[in-house]
């Protein structure tokens, strides 16, 4: 589903936003902000962090992880996503 959407240029909002930055993108209400996202129905207490997958200055895609809203704000969690994605 996500691959088909990407091939048609219909990426979710968070992935479109991540395409132009090298930092994390926080979506605190995916059910409202990203209606095309497969994670939109994760629940009203969840948030998503999206980061570009980069290696040797080349972008390979994006990594999106769902967290509780509170955990998505923790620096330790954000640092882990940054480390994994770069």
Buried (B, 14 or more C-beta within 10 A) or exposed (E): EBEEBBEEEEBBBBBBBBEEEEEBBBBEEBBEBBEBBEBBEBEEEBBBBBBBBBEEEEEEBBBBBBBEBEBBBEEEBBEEBBEEBE
